[in-house]
Amino acid sequence: MIDRAGLADFLRRRREALRPEDVGLPRGARRRTPGLRREEVAALSHMSTDFYSRLERERGPQPSEQMVAAIAQGLHLSLDERDHLFRLAGHHPPLREASGDHVAPGMLRIFDRLTDTPAEIVTELGESLLQNPLSVALVGDNTRFGGPARSIGYRWFTDPAARDLHPAEDHELHSRMYASGLRGVLAMRGPGSRAAHLADLLLARSEEFRHWWAVHEVGIRPREVKRYVHPSLGLLELSCQVVQDPFQSHVLLVHTATPGTTSHQALGLLAAVDPPRA
């Protein structure tokens, strides 16, 4: 059963404990509210201000599990705080998986500050959890996919459009890399894992995946410089820096280009072009 008073109090206290700069927002000159405003938390949680405000006022319908998860992420809650929020809202907390969807606050604080270069947070299966606007402009909105298609490796072997972002001569390396990466996660997580399910689906659907799976390669890494084919900007050669959260098995990917190169100039134009649709 929902604890409306406890839920309202916890939401208000967590909101007031956050500063705008903690979540990547500008402070502004005339801020009187301690912490974040209700409308700011609502925007970070992808819901209406009215819905969120009613929760803080002990009113409105019981929020769904999806709503609670969105609020937990918007408020940059830890896993313990997230679980507490679920219980206050009358739900059982999600199972804690090694690669769940809840991004740790520390990782979010780094991500929120990356506004001038493409950045995204992915799971160990290549599922995009968060992308900043420049990442969407570079590779498209990868957070829109559902089911097994959330994994870039799954899309690589089942959707030809997923390959449009890379030169044809790089495709074999990507195929080897995705098959190798999935095998490594499967070995770590075991036969009953999501990785095992993904491998079974790909073995049934892709002849190319079956070929590279049979080769049994592990540890295939991308080149130091990754090449992207953008529909408006052409070929971009980018370095990909990796920050890993060992507790959640999430990875923050940050793309940069060598100053003075055409790719560096192109990155400066990303915000002005339409993102790829693949």
Beta strands, then each sheet from edge to edge (+ up, - down):
strand 1: 119-122
strand 2: 128-131
strand 3: 225-230
strand 4: 234-245
strand 5: 250-256
sheet 1: 2+ 1- 5+ 4- 3+
end
